[in-house]
Amino acid sequence: MDRLYLGLAIHNHQPVGNFGEVFEFACNNAYLPFLQALERHPRVRLSLHYSGCLLDWLTAHRPDILDRLAALAARGQVEVMTGGYYEPILPAIPDADKVGQVAKLSSFIRERFGQEAQGLWLAERVWEPHLPKALQRAGVRWTIVDDTHFKLAGLTDDALGGYYVTEEEGHSVKVFPSSKRLRYIIPWRDVSEVIAHFRQLAGQGCALVAMGDDGEKFGVWPKTYEHCWQKGWVEDFFSAVESCDWLEAIPLGEYARRAPPLGTVYLPTASYDEMMEWALPTPARIQFTHLVEEFKAADRQDVLPHLYGSFWRNFLAKYPESNAMHKKMLLVHRKVAQAQTLGLGPIGQDDLWKGQCNCAYWHGVFGGLYLSYMRRADYHHLVLAENAVDAALHPAPPWLAWRRLDYDGDGREELLVEGHLQNL
């Protein structure tokens, strides 16, 4: 049987403004047990990502978890991935903020874990074709997106056993396809069924199967703590992986250094299937769901890969609350950039970046945009950033300024009045 490499990229994140008890619950039910399981299974090697929001909380409240992660990184078992520090949707923020946020997280990883992070976790796997240029500028060499992206580019399952190279204006980055099948069977199906799937892939000559998914599915999601830890699914899975001499769990960055690319690919704008369905306007979403169910019932596997919904930015059109917050963020970005151009330094920059945390700009099944405290947290930091810049640009209040502009991007001008007391 041919050798199969297993590349797991596990993503851990809690949003800016989330409650402390949620952080603590996730630590005790998912993050810590997962690291402890890795300690017991040294042959299970993988890539891990922690958002900066989570790392900041862990630094202040649970440094023991960071110490465990550092030890796993030091012995080469874990490759720590970078990303936007405060988990923004990268295509939705200006390039300077893309590069700056990634550089901030890479710096944290270098100082705390002693690694030069080259792999990037792409928030919600929201890909747009212009990304490689900014990613390469930020020192990123590889990332992982869903196999959906590759199938929309015309590739089939038998062509996804590795990674590809894509580029923008000659700036290239390696991209791995994350298996939707693995996302749906790990950790939900019996370990024996998962291993049988691996055995089938190896028998077909597949070199690598990869999965990028949320760490919270291992203990935080409903009923998963009992399934993963009390009933021992993760322990059984790691033991099974270690027992297969034809299967090697490997960090994706190491695989990218060992093996050549399968070729060049140009991925369309996409995210995972569920995201593209959620982003549709409601009438179209209902119609799309019925259409997908119809082709599934007819077992039209030739058609299903070509059915896809909208993309992340459509949330800005679907929800005025999302668009208003996004345009406020862009306005604050321009003010922060103006202060830097005038030599005033990075005033308000970190609060701007916190206000770019993606979770409040859209919704999945866990609320997101619908949770007022999350929107309030992003606005809180955007206002802090704006106040800091305004105070630097207008050091002697009172002051008042006005201008006409299309603030919300709807094709009609608004009148924006700004001063030391309020904005209108």
C-alpha positions in Angstrom: 0.0 0.0 0.0 1.3 3.5 -0.9 2.2 5.9 1.9 -0.4 8.5 2.7 0.3 11.8 4.5 -2.3 13.3 6.7 -2.2 17.1 7.1 -4.4 18.5 9.9 -4.7 22.2 10.4 -6.7 23.0 13.5 -8.0 26.5 14.1 -8.8 27.9 17.5 -10.5 31.3 18.0 -12.7 33.3 20.3 -13.9 36.7 19.1 -13.0 40.2 20.4 -15.6 41.0 23.1 -16.6 37.4 23.9 -17.3 36.6 27.5 -14.5 35.4 29.8 -16.6 32.3 30.8 -16.8 31.3 27.1 -13.0 31.5 26.8 -12.6 29.4 30.0 -15.2 26.8 28.9 -13.4 26.4 25.5 -10.0 26.0 27.2 -11.3 23.3 29.6 -13.4 21.4 27.1 -11.4 21.6 23.9 -8.1 23.5 23.8 -6.4 21.9 26.8 -7.6 18.3 26.3 -6.5 18.5 22.7 -2.9 19.5 23.7 -2.9 16.9 26.4 -3.8 14.3 23.8 -1.0 15.4 21.5 1.4 15.1 24.4 0.4 11.4 24.7 0.7 10.8 21.0 4.1 12.2 19.7 3.7 10.7 16.2 0.6 12.8 15.6 2.2 15.9 14.1 0.0 18.8 12.8 -0.5 22.5 12.2 -2.3 24.6 14.9 -3.6 28.1 14.7 -4.7 30.4 17.5 -6.1 33.8 16.8 -4.5 36.8 18.5 -7.8 37.5 20.4 -7.4 34.0 22.0 -3.7 34.3 22.5 -4.1 37.6 24.4 -6.7 36.0 26.7 -4.5 32.9 27.3 -1.5 35.1 28.1 -3.5 36.9 30.8 -5.5 34.0 32.2 -4.2 30.6 31.1 -0.4 30.8 30.4 -0.2 27.1 31.2 -1.9 26.3 27.9 0.6 28.4 26.0 3.5 26.7 27.9 2.2 23.3 26.7 1.9 24.6 23.1 5.4 26.0 23.3 6.7 22.6 24.4 4.9 20.8 21.6 6.4 23.3 19.1 9.9 22.9 20.5 9.8 19.2 20.0 8.7 19.6 16.4 5.3 18.1 16.8 3.3 21.2 16.2 3.7 23.9 13.5 2.1 27.1 14.7 0.2 29.0 11.9 -0.1 32.7 11.5 -3.1 34.7 10.2 -4.7 38.1 10.8 -4.1 38.8 14.5 -7.7 39.7 15.3 -9.2 37.2 12.8 -10.4 39.6 10.1 -11.9 38.5 6.8 -8.7 39.4 4.9 -10.3 40.3 1.6 -12.6 42.8 3.4 -9.8 44.9 4.9 -7.2 47.2 3.3 -3.9 45.6 2.2 -1.9 47.6 4.8 -4.1 46.1 7.6 -3.8 42.6 6.0 0.0 42.8 6.1 0.1 44.5 9.5 -2.2 42.0 11.2 -0.3 39.0 9.9 3.0 40.5 10.8 1.8 41.1 14.4 0.7 37.4 14.8 3.9 36.1 13.2 5.9 38.3 15.6 4.0 36.8 18.6 4.7 33.3 17.3 8.4 34.0 16.9 8.7 35.5 20.4 6.5 33.0 22.3 7.0 29.7 20.4 10.3 30.2 18.6 9.0 29.5 15.2 9.0 31.5 11.9 5.4 31.0 10.9 5.0 30.5 7.1 1.5 29.0 7.0 -1.6 31.1 7.3 -5.0 30.3 8.6 -7.4 32.2 6.3 -10.4 33.3 8.3 -13.5 31.4 7.2 -11.5 30.2 4.2 -12.7 33.4 2.4 -10.5 33.5 -0.7 -10.3 36.2 -3.4 -7.8 36.0 -6.3 -5.9 39.2 -5.3 -4.8 37.7 -1.9 -1.4 36.1 -2.9 0.3 39.5 -3.3 -0.5 40.7 0.2 0.2 37.3 1.7 3.6 37.1 0.2 4.4 40.6 1.4 3.5 39.4 4.9 5.9 36.4 4.7 3.3 33.8 4.1 4.3 30.8 2.0 1.2 28.6 2.2 -2.4 28.5 3.3 -5.3 26.0 3.3 -8.8 26.5 1.8 -11.6 24.2 1.1 -11.6 21.6 -1.7 -14.8 23.5 -2.9 -12.5 26.3 -4.2 -10.5 23.8 -6.3 -13.6 22.1 -7.6 -15.0 25.4 -8.7 -11.8 25.8 -10.7 -12.6 22.5 -12.5 -10.4 20.1 -10.5 -11.7 16.7 -9.4 -11.1 14.7 -6.2 -8.4 12.6 -7.8 -6.4 15.7 -8.5 -6.4 17.1 -4.9 -3.8 14.8 -3.2 -1.3 17.6 -2.5 -1.0 21.3 -3.0 -0.9 23.8 -5.8 0.7 27.2 -6.4 -1.2 30.3 -7.3 -0.1 33.9 -7.9 -1.1 37.5 -8.3 1.2 39.8 -10.3 4.0 37.2 -9.9 3.5 37.0 -6.1 3.0 33.3 -5.4 1.6 31.2 -2.5 1.1 27.5 -2.0 -2.5 26.4 -1.4 -3.7 23.2 0.1 -7.3 21.8 -0.5 -9.1 20.9 2.7 -11.2 17.8 2.3 -14.9 18.4 2.9 -15.4 14.7 3.4 -12.9 14.7 6.3 -14.7 17.8 7.8 -17.9 15.8 7.8 -16.5 12.5 9.3 -14.0 13.9 11.8 -15.0 13.4 14.7 -18.5 12.3 13.9 -18.0 8.8 12.4 -16.4 5.8 14.0 -12.6 5.8 13.9 -12.6 2.6 11.9 -14.6 4.3 9.2 -12.2 7.3 9.1 -9.2 4.9 8.9 -10.9 2.9 6.1 -11.3 6.2 4.2 -7.6 6.8 4.6 -6.8 3.3 3.4 -8.9 3.7 0.3 -7.1 7.0 -0.5 -3.7 5.4 0.0 -4.8 2.5 -2.3 -5.7 5.0 -5.0 -2.3 6.5 -4.9 -3.2 9.7 -3.1 -0.2 11.4 -1.6 -1.8 13.7 0.9 -5.2 14.3 2.4 -5.6 17.6 4.4 -8.3 19.0 6.6 -8.5 22.5 8.0 -11.3 22.9 10.6 -12.3 24.5 13.9 -10.7 23.2 17.2 -14.0 23.9 19.0 -15.6 20.9 17.3 -13.5 18.8 19.7 -15.4 19.6 22.9 -17.2 23.0 22.6 -19.9 22.2 20.1 -23.0 20.6 21.5 -22.4 17.1 22.8 -18.8 17.0 21.5 -17.1 17.0 24.9 -18.8 13.7 25.8 -18.1 12.2 22.4 -14.5 13.4 21.9 -13.2 13.1 25.5 -15.5 11.1 27.8 -16.1 8.4 25.2 -12.5 8.8 23.9 -13.0 9.5 20.2 -9.8 11.6 19.9 -7.7 9.2 21.9 -8.9 6.3 19.7 -8.3 8.3 16.6 -4.7 9.4 17.5 -3.9 5.8 18.6 -5.2 4.5 15.2 -3.2 7.0 13.2 0.0 6.0 15.1 -0.6 2.3 14.6 -0.8 2.6 10.7 2.7 2.2 9.3 1.5 3.5 5.9 0.0 6.7 7.4 2.0 9.7 8.5 0.5 12.7 10.2 2.6 15.7 9.1 2.5 19.5 9.5 1.4 21.1 6.2 4.4 23.4 6.0 6.8 20.4 6.3 4.9 18.6 3.5 5.2 21.8 1.4 9.0 21.7 1.9 9.3 17.9 1.1 7.1 17.5 -1.9 6.7 19.5 -5.2 3.5 21.1 -6.1 0.9 19.3 -8.3 0.7 22.3 -10.6 -0.6 25.8 -10.9 -4.2 26.8 -10.0 -6.2 30.0 -10.1 -9.0 29.8 -7.5 -12.2 31.8 -7.9 -13.7 33.9 -5.2 -15.2 31.3 -2.7 -15.5 30.1 0.8 -16.8 26.8 2.2 -20.1 25.6 0.8 -22.2 26.5 3.9 -20.9 30.1 3.9 -21.7 30.6 0.3 -25.3 29.4 1.0 -25.7 31.6 4.0 -24.6 34.7 2.1 -27.4 34.4 -0.4 -30.5 36.7 -0.1 -33.1 34.7 1.7 -35.4 34.0 -1.3 -32.5 32.9 -3.4 -31.1 30.8 -0.5 -34.4 28.9 -0.1 -34.4 28.2 -3.9 -30.8 27.2 -3.9 -31.3 24.8 -1.0 -34.2 23.1 -2.8 -32.1 22.8 -5.9 -29.2 21.2 -4.1 -31.5 18.7 -2.3 -33.1 17.8 -5.7 -29.8 17.0 -7.2 -28.6 15.1 -4.1 -31.8 13.0 -4.2 -31.0 12.2 -7.9 -27.4 11.4 -6.9 -26.1 13.9 -9.5 -22.5 14.0 -8.4 -21.6 15.4 -11.8 -23.7 18.5 -11.1 -23.3 19.1 -7.4 -19.7 20.5 -7.5 -20.9 23.2 -9.9 -23.7 24.5 -7.6 -22.6 27.3 -5.4 -24.1 30.3 -3.7 -22.9 33.8 -3.1 -19.7 35.0 -1.3 -18.8 36.6 1.9 -19.1 40.3 0.8 -22.7 39.7 0.1 -23.4 39.9 3.8 -22.6 43.6 3.5 -25.5 43.9 1.0 -27.8 41.6 2.9 -27.5 43.3 6.3 -27.4 47.1 6.7 -25.9 46.6 10.1 -22.9 44.8 8.6 -22.4 47.3 5.9 -22.6 50.3 8.4 -19.9 48.7 10.6 -17.7 47.8 7.6 -17.8 51.4 6.2 -17.2 52.8 9.7 -14.1 50.6 9.8 -12.9 51.9 6.4 -13.4 55.5 7.6 -11.3 54.8 10.7 -8.7 53.1 8.6 -8.3 56.2 6.5 -7.9 58.3 9.7 -5.3 56.0 11.1 -3.4 56.0 7.8 -3.6 59.8 7.7 -2.0 60.1 11.2 0.8 57.8 10.0 1.4 59.8 6.9 1.7 63.0 9.0 4.4 61.2 11.1 2.2 60.9 14.2 2.9 57.1 14.5 0.5 54.2 14.6 -2.2 56.0 16.7 -5.3 53.9 17.1 -3.9 51.1 14.9 -4.4 48.2 17.3 -8.0 49.3 18.2 -8.7 49.6 14.4 -7.5 46.0 14.0 -9.6 44.8 16.9 -12.6 46.4 15.2 -11.9 44.3 12.1 -12.6 41.0 14.0 -14.9 39.2 11.5 -17.5 37.5 13.8 -19.8 40.5 14.2 -19.9 41.3 10.4 -21.8 38.1 9.4 -23.5 35.1 10.8 -23.1 31.3 10.7 -25.2 29.1 12.9 -23.8 30.6 16.1 -25.2 34.1 15.9 -22.4 36.4 14.9 -24.0 39.6 13.5 -27.2 38.9 15.4 -25.3 39.1 18.7 -25.5 42.8 19.8 -22.6 42.5 22.2 -20.3 41.4 19.4 -21.2 44.3 17.2 -20.8 46.6 20.2 -17.3 45.2 20.9 -16.2 46.0 17.3 -17.7 49.4 17.4 -16.1 50.1 20.8 -12.7 49.6 19.4 -13.4 51.5 16.2 -14.5 54.5 18.3 -11.5 54.2 20.5 -9.2 54.3 17.5 -11.1 57.2 15.9 -11.1 59.2 19.1 -7.3 58.7 19.5 -6.6 59.9 16.0 -9.0 62.8 16.2 -7.3 64.0 19.4 -3.9 63.9 17.7 -5.1 65.6 14.6 -7.1 68.3 16.5 -5.1 68.8 19.7 -6.9 72.1 20.7 -10.7 71.6 20.9 -13.3 72.7 20.2 -13.3 71.7 16.5 -15.9 71.0 13.8 -15.5 69.7 10.3 -17.9 68.6 7.6 -17.8 66.9 4.2 -20.0 65.3 1.6 -19.2 61.6 0.7 -20.9 58.4 -0.1 -20.3 57.0 3.4 -22.1 53.7 3.0 -21.3 52.9 -0.6 -24.9 53.0 -1.8 -24.3 55.5 -4.7 -25.9 58.4 -2.8 -23.9 61.1 -0.9 -24.3 61.7 2.8 -23.2 64.7 4.9 -20.7 63.7 7.5 -20.3 66.2 10.4 -17.4 65.6 12.8 -16.4 67.3 16.0 -14.9 66.9 19.4 -18.2 66.0 20.9 -20.0 63.8 18.4 -20.2 62.7 14.7 -23.4 63.0 12.7 
